[in-house]
Amino acid sequence: MRRRTPATTWTEDPDVKTLPGSAVASGSARQILPGVARDRRLFQLLTFFFWFSLYVYSPFLATYGAGMGIPDGFLGVILGSYGFTQLALRLPIGIGSDRIRKRRPFVVAGCFLGFASALGMGLFASPWGYFAFRALSGVAASCWVVYTVLYASYFESRDAAKVMGSITLFNNSGILAAILAGMVLAQYLSEQATFFVAAGGGLVALLLSLRVVESRPTTVTPIRPRDILTVLRDRNLLIVSLLAAIGQIMVFGTIYGFTPAFA
């Protein structure tokens, strides 16, 4: 008779379990337990709604803010707060996740903040409220770095390219669907309605995130300051990062910035 695989294997932390569908590390090899497709599909759907909640209203932020009478200078600060918070928080969040050896709390937090920021911008139509909740959406997006690590744990390490390709597909599909939905909502309802639909998408992502499982990594190598400096001195990385920064400036300074207001 063949031995049956136990349905659930607990680690020392009762909040972190290895379930069918999770990746388990054993030395340098990774074993994929039965049911992995379920965890992957759940996380792909979560990713779709997470990014949907952050982008339904994005093309209308400038025009909505201008309608509140916000000066262009302060409006630029509000729009830029989404990027400033990510610049400041992505690295600390990644390091913090490694230190506590957990990913799921950051995934849940990101979904909650995406929901809360969209709802807040829809409800509190004031310049400072707009600024605070737009910055909060940047905090939500900062958690994305942990999403990718947790999703990769559902695959074998040799499938890194496949992992990034599939998660990026659902990332961008959520953004595309959000922009199309926002266009229809703004045309037939109001720009304010885009915030509430975004909040609905964030709520769906939050509910899905509560069903996410993770397996605790067996070993985590602490990151030292000199390790970060070594990475920052990588010439190829600096070139690619510069090109990526230019691309982000072009997109967020135009499509998600002042182009809609100018038009």
TACOR-V438041 format. One record per residue. N is the residue number from 1. SS is DSSP state (@ for helix, = for strand, . for the rest). PSI is psi in radians with two decimals (NA if undefined). Layout:
n/ss/psi
N/SS/PSI
N/SS/PSI
This chain:
n/ss/psi
1/./2.50
2/./2.49
3/./2.41
4/./2.49
5/./2.26
6/./2.52
7/./-0.63
8/=/2.31
9/=/2.11
10/=/2.48
11/./-3.01
12/./-0.32
13/./2.03
14/./-0.27
15/./-0.20
16/./1.97
17/=/2.75
18/=/1.86
19/=/2.83
20/./2.19
21/./-0.14
22/./2.75
23/=/2.38
24/=/2.22
25/=/2.33
26/=/1.67
27/./-2.24
28/./-0.18
29/=/2.75
30/=/2.23
31/=/2.25
32/=/2.05
33/./2.78
34/./2.56
35/./0.17
36/@/-0.51
37/@/-0.60
38/@/-0.80
39/@/-0.66
40/@/-0.81
41/@/-0.71
42/@/-0.79
43/@/-0.60
44/@/-0.74
45/@/-0.72
46/@/-0.78
47/@/-0.74
48/@/-0.89
49/@/-0.52
50/@/-0.88
51/@/-0.50
52/@/-0.75
53/@/-0.38
54/@/-0.18
55/@/-0.04
56/./-0.72
57/./-0.16
58/@/-0.77
59/@/-0.24
60/@/0.12
61/@/-0.74
62/@/-0.78
63/@/-0.63
64/@/-0.73
65/@/-0.70
66/@/-0.61
67/@/-0.42
68/./-0.05
69/./0.36
70/./2.26
71/./2.64
72/@/-0.68
73/@/-0.87
74/@/-0.56
75/@/-0.65
76/@/-0.67
77/@/-0.73
78/@/-0.82
79/@/-0.67
80/@/-0.30
81/@/-0.46
82/@/-0.72
83/@/-0.65
84/@/-0.74
85/@/-0.66
86/@/-0.70
87/@/-0.67
88/@/-0.50
89/@/-0.35
90/@/-0.79
91/@/-0.85
92/@/-0.65
93/@/-0.74
94/@/-0.76
95/@/-0.73
96/@/-0.68
97/@/-0.69
98/@/-0.68
99/@/-0.72
100/@/-0.10
101/./0.67
102/./2.51
103/./-0.66
104/@/-0.75
105/@/-0.60
106/@/-0.57
107/@/-0.82
108/@/-0.76
109/@/-0.73
110/@/-0.76
111/@/-0.72
112/@/-0.76
113/@/-0.60
114/@/-0.76
115/@/-0.84
116/@/-0.68
117/@/-0.73
118/@/-0.76
119/@/-0.70
120/@/-0.74
121/@/-0.54
122/@/-0.55
123/@/-0.62
124/./1.57
125/./1.20
126/./2.67
127/@/-0.80
128/@/-0.59
129/@/-0.70
130/@/-0.78
131/@/-0.82
132/@/-0.78
133/@/-0.48
134/@/-0.70
135/@/-0.64
136/@/-0.61
137/@/-0.54
138/@/-0.62
139/@/-0.71
140/@/-0.83
141/@/-0.46
142/@/-0.46
143/./-0.16
144/@/-0.58
145/@/-0.60
146/@/-0.57
147/@/-0.82
148/@/-0.63
149/@/-0.77
150/@/-0.73
151/@/-0.67
152/@/-0.43
153/./-0.21
154/./0.02
155/./2.88
156/./2.64
157/@/-0.48
158/@/-0.19
159/@/0.53
160/@/-0.75
161/@/-0.70
162/@/-0.71
163/@/-0.91
164/@/-0.65
165/@/-0.77
166/@/-0.70
167/@/-0.58
168/@/-0.60
169/@/-0.83
170/@/-0.54
171/@/-0.98
172/@/-0.49
173/@/-0.69
174/@/-0.72
175/@/-0.77
176/@/-0.82
177/@/-0.64
178/@/-0.77
179/@/-0.72
180/@/-0.76
181/@/-0.72
182/@/-0.67
183/@/-0.79
184/@/-0.76
185/@/-0.78
186/@/-0.59
187/@/-0.75
188/@/-0.30
189/./-1.58
190/./2.85
191/@/-0.59
192/@/-0.56
193/@/-0.46
194/@/-0.56
195/@/-0.69
196/@/-0.63
197/@/-0.67
198/@/-0.72
199/@/-0.65
200/@/-0.74
201/@/-0.68
202/@/-0.63
203/@/-0.71
204/@/-0.79
205/@/-0.71
206/@/-0.79
207/@/-0.69
208/@/-0.64
209/@/-0.46
210/./-0.24
211/./0.03
212/./2.42
213/./2.74
214/./2.73
215/./2.27
216/./2.28
217/./2.49
218/./-0.66
219/./2.51
220/./2.11
221/./2.10
222/./2.48
223/./2.22
224/./2.67
225/@/-0.68
226/@/-0.45
227/@/-0.72
228/@/-0.74
229/@/-0.63
230/@/-0.75
231/@/-0.74
232/@/-0.34
233/./-0.03
234/./2.02
235/@/-0.75
236/@/-0.71
237/@/-0.72
238/@/-0.71
239/@/-0.82
240/@/-0.70
241/@/-0.68
242/@/-0.76
243/@/-0.71
244/@/-0.68
245/@/-0.72
246/@/-0.73
247/@/-0.72
248/@/-0.68
249/@/-0.74
250/@/-0.74
251/@/-0.91
252/@/-0.30
253/@/-0.21
254/@/-1.34
255/@/-0.83
256/@/0.24
257/@/-1.98
258/@/-0.07
259/@/-0.85
260/@/-0.69
261/@/-0.67
262/@/-0.67
263/./NA
